[in-house]
Amino acid sequence: MVKLRTRCLLLGDAAVGKSSLCHMFHSEGVQFQRSYTMVRAAPPLLSSSSSIPISPQELYLVDCPGKELLAEACEKMVSPAWLLCLVFDLSSDQSFLSCDRWLQRVQAHSLGNTVSGVLLGNKCDLLERRAVQTEEAQGWAQAHGLDYYETSAKELDTCSAPLLRLAQTCLSLYEQSCERMHSLAS
């Protein structure tokens, strides 16, 4: 049996919750860290296969720093990415507006391949501070070929849904690749 291993870049501005999401997924929802040190370099890969009930696969989450200079080094290190989780803070218009820039950066390193992924609005538990409406984010995601999810790493709301979608996408891309190889062989 084949075990699929896939890299997934977690990209977005600083302090949108990429590390929180990564740790929540890695710890299967048990370890929400209350204090963080900003990611200042490309960290070691976190992986988990037990949270993905679709075929044997491992999703390697690459938690990229939100600062420009550091993010570029991270992108080059793991380029080209197969999957993308573009994260923004639902209480920050600026983090949402930055999604265009982050997506362009990934596409620049994708070697002409389509990058599949999700747009993830984090911190939906901060209802009173919400700055980005669901319809606006859904429209942007749809226009860029991404699926849209809202979550709260702190409250464990739907943390696994976007990563499960990424795993399904990975499996689908793998199956398409196998079909292409079989058609070339015949």
N, C-alpha and C positions, 0 to 999 in steps of 0.2 A: 504494500500500500504506500502511496505517495504522501509525504507530509509537506504541505505547502508552507513556505516561510515568506513573509512579505513585509517590506518596510512601509511604514506609514509616517509621513511627516506631520507633526503637530506644529502649525505655524499661526502666528498672530502677534499683535502688539504685546509689549511687556504688561504683566499683571492682569491678563484676561482669564487666567485659570488653566493654562495648558498643563503645568506641572501638577496641579490638583487633580485634573482629569486623568492624567497619566498614572498618578499614584493610586487613585481610586480604582482604576481598572486593574492595575497590577496587583493590588491587595484584595481584589474582588469585593470592593465596597466597604472594607472594614477600616481602612486607615486614611482618614481625612486629616492632613497635617494642618494645624492651626497657625503655624508660623513658617514662613518660607524665606529662603535666601534666593534672591533673583538668580536665574540661570545665567552664568557668565561665560560658559563654554559649552561645547557640544558634550552633553552628558553620556554616560554609557547607555546602551540600549536597554529599555525595559521590555519584557515580553511576557505574554501569558497565553496559554492555549486552553486553559480550563474554563474560561468564560465564554468560549465560542463553541456552540453545539453543532457547528456545520463542519463536517469532515475533519480529519486531523490536520489542523493548521496552527501556525504560530503567527501572531501579528506583532511585529516589532515596532513599538512606538518610539519615534525619535522626537524628543522634546526639544525643539529648537528655541534658542534665546530670542526674545522679542526686540533686542537692540539691533539696529541695522548692521553694524560691522560684524558682530558675532554671528548673526543669522546667515550672512553670506558664506562664512566659513563652514557652517553646518550644512547649508544647502549643497555646497560643492562636495562635501565629504560623502553625502548619501545620494548624490545625483546619479542617474535619474530616479526619482521616486515612482513607485507604482501607485501608491495611494496617498491622498491628502486629507487631513482634517484641519480645516481652516477655522480657527477659533476667534470669536470676538466677545466682548463684554456687553450684554444687553443694556447695561446702564451707562454705556459710553458711545455716543455718536461717533467720536473720532476713531475708536477701535473698529467700528463697522465700516467707516469710510476707508480705512486702511486696507480692507480686504482686497480691493482692486490691485493695490500695489503688491501685496503678498502673492496673489494669484499670478500676476505678471512675472514675478521673480521665479516662481516655480515653473511656469511655462517656458521661460528663457533657458532653464536647465533641463528641459524634458526631451531634448534631442528630437523634436518634432512629434513625439508621441502624445496622445491624449492622456491627461492626468485625471483619473477618476477620484471622486471623494465626496466629502460632506462639508457643508457650512454649519458650524455649531455655535449657536448663541448660548453663552454660559451665564450663570448667575441669575437665572430666572426667579430665584427666591427673593431677589431685591425688587419686588413689585412697585414699591413707592418711588424708586429711583429709575425705573425703566425709561430708556430714551429711544430704543429702536423697537418699532412695532413688528409683529409677526408677519404681516402682509408685505411690508417693505423688504424684510430679509428673505422671505420665500420668493418674492419676485426676482431679487438679485441672484439668489441661488439657482433658480430655474433658468435665468438668462445665461448663466455660466455653466450649465450642465451639472450642477451639484444638487445633492439631496439636502434638505434643511431640517435641523433638529434644534430644540431648545432643551437645556439641561441646567441642573445645579449640582455641581460636584459636592458642595457642602451638604445639601439635603438628599443626595443620592437619587434625585429625580432623573429618570431615563438616561443614566450614565452609560448603560450598556447598549442601548438602542443604536446610536450612531456607529459604535464599534462593531456591532453585529452586522449592520448594513455594509460596513467596509469589508468584513469577512465574506459576506455574500458576493460583493463586487469582485473580490479577489478570486473566489471560486469560479465565478462566471468568466472572468478574464482568462483564467487558467484553462477552462473548458474550451473557450474560443480558440486559444492558442493550440490546444491539442487537435481540434478540428481542422485548423489550417495546416498543421503538420501532416495529418492523415490525408488531406486532399492533395498536398504536394507529393506525397509518397505514391499516390495511385495514378 
